[in-house]
């Protein structure tokens, strides 16, 4: 198990270079002591980054196996303080019963899988402290890759919509009470093509076959431009107004 975790630590968070590119969005996060909810935490990468920046983080994942694996790796192997980094098995549709409050909520590449996105966003607004921020990133609905995608009509894990445009974000967030103060597109064509090449190998021969090519893909992450002409994903930071502002 130690060897497995050691090998995982070398390539963590994995071969998905779009995920690595989203790390650039952390420039819009706060730093230091604060409370953060990672809503749809995946392999725990962004919960880990928020923890490293000083936050106390609750990471929610509906997949028990994925949540337990992230906790075992990040808390058990990497030594994160379990009082400051918690992984919980939870469906975002069940947030109505949540009573904890947070300074920031991170929700990356999640809402495109959920039909009742307005319900989830309303819960986010309620759970944020006044002045708190929602960091939301989803596929760009105008990207050719997403426009031609076959959608998941059963909400069984795939995309139920091709993504969002900035107008879609406004229509989703502003009626709830959010005020959008930062917008950005990420994922230029060069990074998209590099990721497609890696995925082509992974889908046909597995991750180990793609691993030798992975170092050649990393520069496409390091030098990825912000706000390209046709971004792969769109990010917004949406704030909950303070009591005085309302």
ABEGO torsion letter per residue (X at the ends): XAAAAAAAAAAOAEABAAAAAAAAAAAABBBEBBBBBBBGAEAGAAAAAAAAAGBBBBBBBABAAAAAAAAAAAAAAAGBBAAABBBBBBBAAAAAABABBBABBBBBGAAAABABAAAAAAAAAAABBBGBBBBBBBBBAABAAAAABBBBAAGAGBBABAEBBAAAAAAAAAAAGBBBABBBBBGBAAAAAAAAAAAAAAAAAEAAAAAAAAAAAAAAAAABBBGBABBABBBBBBBBBBAAAX
